């Protein structure tokens, strides 16, 4: 699992049948320890109703497909939670 910030939406009128009814979000992965951006934004299936500006939990690969409805659903990432907060003991982070 990883963390990201929802920065937008994607709409596609024509798409793979198995994606019908699945909302697609643009998510910027972030480093949970310091909040910095990691890599490039991705498109993730949203099964929980997340919105722009929210910090979300993402799963990838087969976990993403299972969460989105089954192994035949063509997704690489799925939003499975909205983060309310976190608590990190910074003294345990490696420098």
C-alpha positions as CSV (number, residue, x, y, z in Angstrom):
1,X,0.0,0.0,0.0
2,X,1.0,3.6,-0.5
3,X,-0.3,7.1,0.1
4,X,-1.3,9.8,-2.5
5,X,-3.1,13.1,-2.8
6,X,-6.0,13.3,-5.2
7,X,-5.3,16.1,-7.7
8,X,-7.9,15.6,-10.3
9,X,-10.4,13.4,-12.2
10,X,-10.4,11.6,-15.6
11,X,-13.5,11.1,-17.7
12,X,-13.6,8.6,-20.6
13,X,-16.7,8.1,-22.6
14,X,-15.3,5.2,-24.5
15,X,-13.4,2.7,-22.4
16,X,-13.1,-1.0,-21.6
17,X,-16.4,-2.5,-20.7
18,X,-15.2,-3.7,-17.3
19,X,-14.4,-0.1,-16.3
20,X,-18.0,1.0,-16.7
21,X,-19.2,2.6,-13.5
22,X,-15.7,3.0,-12.0
23,X,-14.7,6.6,-11.2
24,X,-11.1,7.4,-12.2
25,X,-8.9,9.8,-10.2
26,X,-5.5,11.4,-10.8
27,X,-3.4,10.8,-7.8
28,X,0.0,12.2,-6.9
29,X,1.9,9.6,-4.8
30,X,3.5,11.2,-1.7
31,X,6.1,10.2,0.8
32,X,4.2,9.5,4.0
33,X,7.1,10.4,6.2
34,X,7.6,14.0,5.0
35,X,4.7,14.7,2.6
36,X,6.9,15.3,-0.5
37,X,5.8,14.2,-3.9
38,X,7.1,10.9,-5.2
39,X,7.3,10.3,-9.0
40,X,4.6,11.2,-11.5
41,X,0.8,11.3,-11.0
42,X,-1.1,8.1,-11.7
43,X,-4.7,7.2,-12.6
44,X,-6.4,5.1,-10.0
45,X,-9.8,3.5,-9.8
46,X,-11.9,5.0,-7.0
47,X,-14.2,2.6,-5.2
48,X,-14.9,4.6,-2.1
49,X,-15.8,8.1,-3.3
50,X,-12.7,10.1,-2.6
51,X,-12.4,13.7,-3.9
52,X,-9.9,16.3,-4.9
53,X,-7.5,17.4,-2.2
54,X,-7.9,14.2,-0.1
55,X,-5.0,12.0,1.0
56,X,-5.8,8.4,0.1
57,X,-4.5,4.9,0.5
58,X,-3.7,3.1,-2.8
59,X,-3.2,-0.6,-3.6
60,X,-1.5,-1.8,-6.8
61,X,-1.4,-4.8,-9.0
62,X,-3.6,-7.8,-8.2
63,X,-4.8,-6.2,-5.0
64,X,-6.0,-3.2,-7.0
65,X,-7.9,-5.5,-9.4
66,X,-9.5,-7.5,-6.6
67,X,-10.6,-4.3,-4.8
68,X,-12.1,-2.9,-8.1
69,X,-14.2,-6.0,-8.7
70,X,-12.1,-8.9,-9.7
71,X,-9.0,-10.1,-11.5
72,X,-10.5,-9.3,-14.9
73,X,-10.9,-5.5,-14.1
74,X,-8.1,-3.7,-16.0
75,X,-6.7,-1.4,-13.3
76,X,-3.2,-1.0,-11.9
77,X,-4.1,1.1,-8.8
78,X,-7.2,1.5,-6.7
79,X,-8.1,3.9,-4.0
80,X,-9.2,1.9,-0.9
81,X,-9.2,4.4,1.9
82,X,-9.2,8.1,2.8
83,X,-6.5,9.1,5.3
84,X,-7.9,11.0,8.4
85,X,-4.4,11.4,9.9
86,X,-1.2,9.7,10.8
87,X,1.3,9.7,13.6
88,X,5.0,9.1,12.8
89,X,7.7,8.9,15.4
90,X,10.4,10.9,13.6
91,X,13.1,9.6,16.0
92,X,12.7,6.2,14.4
93,X,13.3,7.5,10.8
94,X,16.8,6.8,9.4
95,X,18.8,9.8,8.4
